[in-house]
């Protein structure tokens, strides 16, 4: 009697645990990207994002002031200053004057410089270099320290990625290119699929059942099989290297699911509404625009979410149909792949670029999530 409708299943706890696990698997990387995008490269290299709110110990390479800042005091040439930037509250534990021996001295010790003179480094980063003869050279001496630094967050990564970066780092153009691809590639299949779904759901014509079966069959066709033939067709008619080609490609690949999803929703709408409209003299177009479309908004929104996410995160179709060596039509996914090659060690730039890339899909999903389940489940039960 455990399977009687209305009784609570004994596996409810397993469902809850699975949901919590799935949420955690999705949430942790996203939060990690967000936190890392505000951290400096040194902090990312020394500690994980989950330690961002706590002080961290870092090995830093700092430089004293240049010899031109020296002053003569009591017969000695002195250079004084602080190794840290103003306002940075760090504490030095050990330090050294060689990259091979960065822990030779503790805070407050004095070391002999290789080019003459001595240097004393305090725990707060203040130092004093003195020499009986003038210091020479154009740059200050390098000092290697191990310091405990407080949590530090910065907006410099976003300035680099969105405003001031070079052609490789700056994602602003790629961001607008991606919008140029995604918005039409989402709207066009919805417009076409809505008309087709209404016809397959409420209009009687010969071959309707075969068309429905054909649409379902297209759902299982791998996208990769059609790429090269479709590219040859586009090149033959002159649209294979621009936005029109990629719009049509995304439209063709998204139409089967769009028609299937919308048709299942529309066929579940009350027949009496449509029959009464026909009796009142409404045309098919009026029924479609005044009755069907408003009632089908949850299904339209759910497909819009799917199509937007797929086209925004797409790399393969863009690589095939947006052939441009100048970078004028480069989308964000391709730009991030290029960053992996040129900026593979700059994790702060990669994390910021990745979060900028996922921020728009997140906004779209959370803004329209209430329609997602309603649209997907529509037509599943009678």
N, C-alpha and C positions, 0 to 999 in steps of 0.2 A: 504493500500500500504506500511505499515511499514515493512512488512516481505520480501520485494523484495530483491533478492540477490544483494549484493554490497552496500546496504545502511547501515549506522551505527546505531546500536541498541541504544535505549534510556537507556538501563540498563548497558552500558559500565562502568559507575561510580561504580555500585555495584560489577562488576567483579574486578575492580581495588582495591576497598576497601577489598574485600575478599582475594585477593592475598597479600595485605599489612598485613592483619590480620594473615594469615597463616605464612608469613615470620617472623612476630614478635613473634608468638607463638613458632616457631622453634629457632629463633635467641636468644631470651632473656635467656632461660635456658642454651644454649651452651656458650654464653658469660659469664654468671654467673659462670658456672663450670670453665672456663678458668681463670677468675679473682680470684676466690676463691682458685684455686690450687696454686697461688703464695702468698697467705696471711697466716699469722700465726693463730694459734688456738684462741688466745686472740682477735684478730681483727674480726675473723669470729663470735665469740660469742657475740660481742658488737655492731656490725653494719653490715648492708647488703652489698652485693658486689657492689651495685650501689654507695655506699659511700666510696669506696676504695681509691679514689683520694683525700679525705678530711680528716683532723684530726678527731680523734675519742676519746671519753672519755672512759677509761677502769678502772675497779677495779683490781688492781694487788696485789699479795702477793709476797713481796720481802724479802730478808734476808741480814742483815748486816754482816760484816766480823766476822770471828771466834775470840774468846777471845785470841787466841794465837798471834794475830796481834796487841795487845794493847801495848801502850807505856806509860811510866810514865812522866808526864809533870807537873811541879810545885806541886808535891805531889798528883796529881790526875792520875788515870789510864784512858787513853783516847784511843778510837777506832774511827778512821775517815775513810771516804771513800765516795763512791757514790753508791746509790742503783741501778742505771741503768748501763747497759753495755756501754763501751766506744763507743762514736759516736752516741748514742741514744739521740735525742733532745726531751725530754718529759718535761712537766710542771705539777707539783703536785699542786692540789688545796686543798685537805683535806687528812688527814691521821690518822691512829690510831694504837694502839699496841694490839688490841683485834679484833678478827674476828666478834664479835657482835657489835662493835662500831668502824667502819672503818672511820668515819667522825668526830671523837672527837676533832681533832686539825686541824688548818690551817697551811699552809706553814710558817715556821719561828717560830712556837710555840715549847715549851719544855715540854716534858712529863716525868713523873716518871715511871721508869721500875719496874716491879713486883719483880724482883730479886735484886733490889737496883741499884741506879744510875739514871741518866737522859739521855734523847736523844733529840736532836734538829734536825729537818728535814727541809731543805730549798726547795724552789720550783723547783730547778734544779736537785733534788735528792741527793745532798750532805748532809751528816749527821755528827753529832759529839756526841758520847757517852762518858760519863765520870762518874767516880765512885771513892769514897775515898779508896775503897778496890779493889783488883784485880777482874776482871770479871772471872767467872768460867763457865765450860761447854765445850763441843766439837763443838757446832754449834752456829752461830750468831743468834741474836734476830730477830724474824719475825716482819715486819712492813707492814701494810696494807695501800695502798695508792689509791687514785682516781686521775688519771693523764690524761692529754690530750696528746695523742701521735700522731706524724706525720704519714702519709701513709708509710707503710713498705711492701716491697715485698721480697720474699726469694725463693731460689731454693732448700731449704732443703727438702721440701715435695717431689720433684722429685728424690732427692738423696735417700730418704727413700724408695720410691716406686720402683725405678728402680735399685738401687745399694746396699745400705747399710741396708735395712730393714731386719727384721727377716723373718721366713718362712711364716708368715701370711701376713705381709705388702708388701714383695717384689713380684712384678708382673712380673719380667723379665722372669722367667721360664714359667709362665702361658701365657705370651705374645707369646713366641716361640711355646708353645703347641697349642695355638689358630691358629697360622699361619700353623702349621703342619696339623691341621684339615681343615682349610678354603681353602687353595690353592688346594689340590687334590679334595676336595668336590666341588670346582668351575670348575676345568678343566675337570674332568671325565664326568659329565653330559653334558657339552658343546660338547665334542667329540662324545659321543653316540648320542645326540639329533641332531647334525648336519647331520650325516649319515641318521638317521631316517626321519628327516624333508625333506631331498632331495628326498628320496624314495617316501614319501607320496605326494610330490609336483610334481615330474616330471617323475616318473616311473609308468607304467601301469602294475598292477598285480591283480589277483582276491582278493576281500576282502579289497581293499584299503579304500573304503568309511566306512566300518565297523571299521577298525582300527582307522580312524580319529575320528569317533564317540566315540570309546572307550577311546581315549586319552582325548577328551573333557570331558567325564564322569569322568575320574580320577581327573580332576581339582577340583571337588566338594567333594572328599573324605576327611574327616577330618584326619589330621595327627595323632591325638591322638588314633584313632581307630586301627591303624596299629602298634603302638609302641610295645605293649606286644606280639602279635603274631610274629612280626619280631624279637624281642629280644629272644624269645624261639627258633626260627629258627637259629639265630646266635649262641646261646649257644649250640645248638645241633650239629653244624658243627665246633664249636671251635673258632669263631671269635667275640664273644659277649662282650669281655672285652678289646678291643684295638682299634687302629686307623682304622684298616680295616673295622670293624663293623660300625663305625660312618661314614666312607667314603661312604660305600654302602648304609647306611640309608639316608644320605643327597642326594646321587645320585638318589635313588628311589623316594624320595619326590620331587625332583626338575625336574625330567625328563618330567612329563606331561606339565608343563608350558613351559619348554624349547622347546619341540617338537612343541607345539601349536604356540609359538611365532615365531620360526624359519621357520616353514612351511608356516605361513601366509606371512612372508616376501619373502621367495623364490618363492612362487607361483605368486607373483607380478612382478617378474623379466621378462624382455622381452623374449618371446618365440623364437623370431627369432635368438637370440644369441645362444641358446642351439641347435636349429635345424641346424643352419649353422655349429656348431661344430660337430654335428653328421654326417653331410654330408661330412665334411672334414676328417672323420675317427676317431674322438676322442672317446675314450671309456667313459663309465659312470664315472669311477673313475677320469679320466683326466678332464672331464667336471666339476666334483664336486670340485676337488682341484685347477684347474687353472682358473675357471670362477665363480662358485657359491660361494665358500668361500671368495674370495676377495670382490665380490659384496655384500656379506651378513655381512660384518664386523660391520655395525651399529647395526644390530639385535643381533649379537654375543656379542658385547660390552654391549648392554642394558641388556641382560640376565645375563652377567657376573657381572654387578653391583648388580642386584637383588640377585643373588645367593651368592655373596660375603657378602653382608650386612646380609642376613638371616643366613648364617652359622657363621659369625663372632659374631653376637649378640645372637646366639642360646644358650639356657640354657637347655631346656627340653630334646632334643636329646642327648646332652652331658651327662646329668645326667643319662640317661637310658643306653647308650651304652658305655660310658667311666667309667666303674666301677673299681675304683682304690682307695683303702684306704690309700696308701702311698703318694698320691699327685703328682706322677710323670707325670700324664696325665691331671692334672687339667687345665681347660681353664679359661680365664679371667672372664667370666660371673659368673662362680662358685666361683672363688676367691673373687670377689666383694661381692657376697652374704655372704660368710664367714666373710668378713670384716664388714658387717652390724651387725653381731652378736658379733664379738670380739672388733670392733673399732667403735661402734655406736656413741660414743661421739666425736671421732676425725674427725670432719668434713673436716679438711684440708687434711687428708689422703684419705677420701672417695671422695672428689672433685677431687683430683689429679688422683686417680685410675680411676674414671669415665671418666675424660677427656682423659687419656691415652687410655682407651678402645675405645672411639669414634674417636680418631684422625686418625687412619688408615682408617676406612670407609669414613671419610670426605675427606681424600686425594684421595682415589679411586673414590669417587663420583665426586669431582671437576675435576679430571684429565680426566674423561670419560663422563662428563655430556653432551657434544655436541652430542654424539651418542645416548643418552637415548631416547629423544623424536623422533628422526628419526627412531629408531628401534621399538618403541612402536606403532607409527602411520603407519608404513609400512604395506601395505595390507588392511588398513581401507577404502581407497578410490581407485577407478579405474580411 
